[in-house]
Amino acid sequence: MRLEFSAEDEAFRAEVREFVRTHLSPRLKRKAELGLRLERADYVEWYTHLYERGWITPSWPKEAGGPGWTPLQRYIFDEETLTGGAPRIIASGINMLGPVLNAFGTPEQKARYLPGIRRSETWWAQGFTEPGAGSDLASVRTTAVLDGDHFVVNGHKVWTSYAHWCEMMFALVRTDPHAKPQEGISFLLIDMKSPGVELRPIRMLEGGTDLNEVYLDNVRVPVGNLVGELNKGWSYGKYLLGHERTGIAGIGSCKQQLARAKALGKQQGLAGDPLFEARVSRFEIELMALEFTGLRMLSANQQSRVPAVEASMLKVRGTELRQAIYALLADIAGPEGIAFDQAALLDQAGHEPPSPEELIAVAANYFDARKLSIYGGTNEVQRNLISRAFFNA
Ligand SMILES: Cc1cc2nc3c(=O)[nH]c(=O)nc-3n(C[C@H](O)[C@H](O)[C@H](O)COP(=O)(O)OP(=O)(O)OC[C@H]3O[C@@H](n4cnc5c(N)ncnc54)[C@H](O)[C@@H]3O)c2cc1C
């Protein structure tokens, strides 16, 4: 079965593919092939090409610098960039804060913050989750108390991705402790260099430190950094999460990793092995079903974004599939993939690891993929949303 796209969409696909081929450096492409972790400078290298081409902010309105793509073109862009080996757009300023500021920010906030986001000069952390306020985000306890022309912020955020790379953080804070949980929350922009902001890295399962705790101790934030209305932050946060979840199915990433698994299987002598081939075929079928579902939703809804419950369905299936493909990669690597810390593979004399280069990151990638069913709203919570929509329909 083959998917049919319009001639216009096929031309767009060819344009994106050619752009990736001619602009992505072999160094970055190789990192993607090997599943190696990327640094901020790696992302900025690729984002600068996208910025210059006018493609860095696919989810922004055209008048704010977005490319004016249809949802289907955004889908094609994601697929072609990822399967071509380019880094994903992970910057929260681009994916999350930008749409919120475009919709609810003051002219001063837009003028001050949006250009730095588009040029990848200013990186933003998402300061929503706290100990005791993850799935139940309305329980945020970080407080912001008005003191003259500043808020004074006290609290503790956790699981804050890439905060150590970020100059700024957008945060949900409690500004009315007496209101109902969802009604006393505001949306604040906090300078990470302010006195009283302290970061503590969280060591992850695969050894990385992309995540952080952020402690806020009497941090003074100008009132001009309040987004929208006081105590209305919950609705801006929900608007933002809708943007976060769309695209989180990662169909492009599934394709990228399945292609990697096939190449690795061949390299490890598994081509023609009936069990291996059957497993790959099953994933191909499941991926095709997921892709058809995603496209069906997009075509029913060409002009607007994927609605929330469908986004939840895609998130659950897409992340489960990605985790299963990473498990396949780990199985292909077998014992050679066990020592995922490269240094552990060096012998006493410091010789090169005996495993092929292609296997070095496989175990780390497997462990790292555990997060897929947690962030952006856990899969259990997504299932609740799906069942509620089903029974209320
Ligand atoms: C890699 C990674 C990056 C992240 N980046 C950020 C970030 O940049 N900024 C940010 O603010 N947050 C971030 N998060 C936090 C993420 O949004 C939360 O981890 C997530 O919302 C779950 O919250 P929690 O960790 O507090 O778990 P909890 O909400 O305590 O959940 C614990 C368990 O209980 C289950 N559970 C909870 N409620 C229900 C329910 N009603 N029904 C059924 N099961 C339920 C959950 O599914 C889970 O299995 C990140 C998380 C990860 C793993």
The ligand as an SDF file (V2000), in Angstrom:
LIG
                    3D

 53 58  0  0  0  0  0  0  0  0999 V2000
   12.5430   13.4430   30.0160 C   0  0  0  0  0  0  0  0  0  0  0  0
   11.5510   14.3390   30.6630 C   0  0  0  0  0  0  0  0  0  0  0  0
   11.5630   15.6780   30.3630 C   0  0  0  0  0  0  0  0  0  0  0  0
   10.6810   16.5500   30.9990 C   0  0  0  0  0  0  0  0  0  0  0  0
   10.7860   17.8860   30.7270 N   0  0  0  0  0  0  0  0  0  0  0  0
    9.9940   18.7500   31.4170 C   0  0  0  0  0  0  0  0  0  0  0  0
   10.1690   20.1520   31.2490 C   0  0  0  0  0  0  0  0  0  0  0  0
   11.0310   20.6040   30.4920 O   0  0  0  0  0  0  0  0  0  0  0  0
    9.3850   20.9740   31.9560 N   0  0  0  0  0  0  0  0  0  0  0  0
    8.4020   20.5200   32.7990 C   0  0  0  0  0  0  0  0  0  0  0  0
    7.7190   21.3420   33.3920 O   0  0  0  0  0  0  0  0  0  0  0  0
    8.2270   19.1870   32.9960 N   0  0  0  0  0  0  0  0  0  0  0  0
    9.0080   18.2940   32.3320 C   0  0  0  0  0  0  0  0  0  0  0  0
    8.8770   16.9360   32.5270 N   0  0  0  0  0  0  0  0  0  0  0  0
    7.9100   16.4770   33.5160 C   0  0  0  0  0  0  0  0  0  0  0  0
    6.7400   15.7010   32.9490 C   0  0  0  0  0  0  0  0  0  0  0  0
    5.8110   16.5610   32.3530 O   0  0  0  0  0  0  0  0  0  0  0  0
    6.1490   14.9170   34.1260 C   0  0  0  0  0  0  0  0  0  0  0  0
    7.1180   13.9510   34.5060 O   0  0  0  0  0  0  0  0  0  0  0  0
    4.8660   14.2320   33.7830 C   0  0  0  0  0  0  0  0  0  0  0  0
    3.8360   15.1640   33.5750 O   0  0  0  0  0  0  0  0  0  0  0  0
    4.4330   13.2620   34.9290 C   0  0  0  0  0  0  0  0  0  0  0  0
    4.4470   13.9150   36.1490 O   0  0  0  0  0  0  0  0  0  0  0  0
    5.2250   13.2880   37.4020 P   0  0  0  0  0  0  0  0  0  0  0  0
    6.6150   12.9760   36.9700 O   0  0  0  0  0  0  0  0  0  0  0  0
    5.0530   14.2190   38.5540 O   0  0  0  0  0  0  0  0  0  0  0  0
    4.5160   11.9200   37.7070 O   0  0  0  0  0  0  0  0  0  0  0  0
    3.1270   11.6980   38.4750 P   0  0  0  0  0  0  0  0  0  0  0  0
    2.1280   12.6620   37.9780 O   0  0  0  0  0  0  0  0  0  0  0  0
    3.4130   11.6880   39.9480 O   0  0  0  0  0  0  0  0  0  0  0  0
    2.7510   10.2560   37.9930 O   0  0  0  0  0  0  0  0  0  0  0  0
    3.3550    9.0750   38.5640 C   0  0  0  0  0  0  0  0  0  0  0  0
    2.6940    7.8630   37.9170 C   0  0  0  0  0  0  0  0  0  0  0  0
    1.2800    7.8540   38.2300 O   0  0  0  0  0  0  0  0  0  0  0  0
    0.5040    7.8210   37.0410 C   0  0  0  0  0  0  0  0  0  0  0  0
   -0.6830    8.6660   37.1920 N   0  0  0  0  0  0  0  0  0  0  0  0
   -0.7280    9.9380   37.6690 C   0  0  0  0  0  0  0  0  0  0  0  0
   -1.9940   10.3970   37.6370 N   0  0  0  0  0  0  0  0  0  0  0  0
   -2.7450    9.4160   37.1040 C   0  0  0  0  0  0  0  0  0  0  0  0
   -4.1350    9.2940   36.8180 C   0  0  0  0  0  0  0  0  0  0  0  0
   -5.0020   10.2970   37.0520 N   0  0  0  0  0  0  0  0  0  0  0  0
   -4.5760    8.1230   36.2750 N   0  0  0  0  0  0  0  0  0  0  0  0
   -3.7170    7.1070   36.0230 C   0  0  0  0  0  0  0  0  0  0  0  0
   -2.3820    7.1600   36.2890 N   0  0  0  0  0  0  0  0  0  0  0  0
   -1.9170    8.3090   36.8260 C   0  0  0  0  0  0  0  0  0  0  0  0
    1.4140    8.3850   35.9540 C   0  0  0  0  0  0  0  0  0  0  0  0
    1.0410    7.9050   34.6760 O   0  0  0  0  0  0  0  0  0  0  0  0
    2.7810    7.8610   36.3860 C   0  0  0  0  0  0  0  0  0  0  0  0
    2.9570    6.5380   35.9480 O   0  0  0  0  0  0  0  0  0  0  0  0
    9.7350   16.0520   31.9150 C   0  0  0  0  0  0  0  0  0  0  0  0
    9.7080   14.6790   32.1970 C   0  0  0  0  0  0  0  0  0  0  0  0
   10.6040   13.8300   31.6030 C   0  0  0  0  0  0  0  0  0  0  0  0
   10.5830   12.3710   31.9500 C   0  0  0  0  0  0  0  0  0  0  0  0
  1  2  1  0
  2  3  1  0
  2 52  2  0
  3  4  2  0
  4  5  1  0
  4 50  1  0
  5  6  2  0
  6  7  1  0
  6 13  1  0
  7  8  2  0
  7  9  1  0
  9 10  1  0
 10 11  2  0
 10 12  1  0
 12 13  2  0
 13 14  1  0
 14 15  1  0
 14 50  1  0
 15 16  1  0
 16 17  1  0
 16 18  1  0
 18 19  1  0
 18 20  1  0
 20 21  1  0
 20 22  1  0
 22 23  1  0
 23 24  1  0
 24 25  2  0
 24 26  1  0
 24 27  1  0
 27 28  1  0
 28 29  2  0
 28 30  1  0
 28 31  1  0
 31 32  1  0
 32 33  1  0
 33 34  1  0
 33 48  1  0
 34 35  1  0
 35 36  1  0
 35 46  1  0
 36 37  1  0
 36 45  1  0
 37 38  2  0
 38 39  1  0
 39 40  1  0
 39 45  2  0
 40 41  1  0
 40 42  2  0
 42 43  1  0
 43 44  2  0
 44 45  1  0
 46 47  1  0
 46 48  1  0
 48 49  1  0
 50 51  2  0
 51 52  1  0
 52 53  1  0
M  END
$$$$
